[in-house]
Amino acid sequence: MINIENTDIIERFGRLDIEKEVNVNRFCIGILDRFGECLSNEQSIIEFPNVPKFVKESNDLLEFIKLEKQYLLFFNKIFEFNKNIVYIYAPGFIKLKGKDYDWIYDYLNDEEKKQLQFLLKQRIYKKNNVIILTNLKHMELFVKMSFREICFSNFFFCNTSTVIIGNYEMNFPVYSLNSDFFEALILIAKECQLNIRK
């Protein structure tokens, strides 16, 4: 049984929309990224044009899929560290109703569509619009939706006092109240051929 309440999350992290937090000094903060350093505008255009519109004809699709797998591996490792539980704040997703979900299906394969349909039937929402997931594949679906810029989520990993924020261009801010685990996250990112820039 899950025994953490949304009020515990807010008490611990300050708010659900953590990206708007002003008192950031208590966090170790970094950006989960595929690059080890912040790129200039010119470099970013050359290195990786904006593919998250998920154009299937794109020459960059194979690279995009490879990167998505690296991000999924990173999230899977964090999920394991957190005893297979994640709290997700996804206000854009939660606001959708009925047929509003139809456009999302264009960005999902058949297995992902089935997972989304299953989750929608399960009434996954909890109070304060926080989704509690204990299934790896269901968490991966929300990671994919953030990675593909369909619908962004804040991933609260409470056991390690860490939040990862889905964001544009594969730059996912990481906030952690646990400095030792933040250093571990940097090593985990490297294992996944990613980087966390401080």
Secondary structure, DSSP 8 states (H G I E B T S, - for coil): -----HHHHHHHHS-SSGGG-S-GGGSEEEEEESSSS---HHHHHHH----TTT-TT-TTHHHHHHHHHHHHHHHHHHHHHTTS-EEEE-HHHHH--GGGGHHHHTTS-HHHHHHHHHHHHTT-B-GGGEEEE--HHHHHHHHHHHHTTSS--EEEEGGGTEEEE--GGG-EEEEES-HHHHHHHHHHHHHTT-EEE-
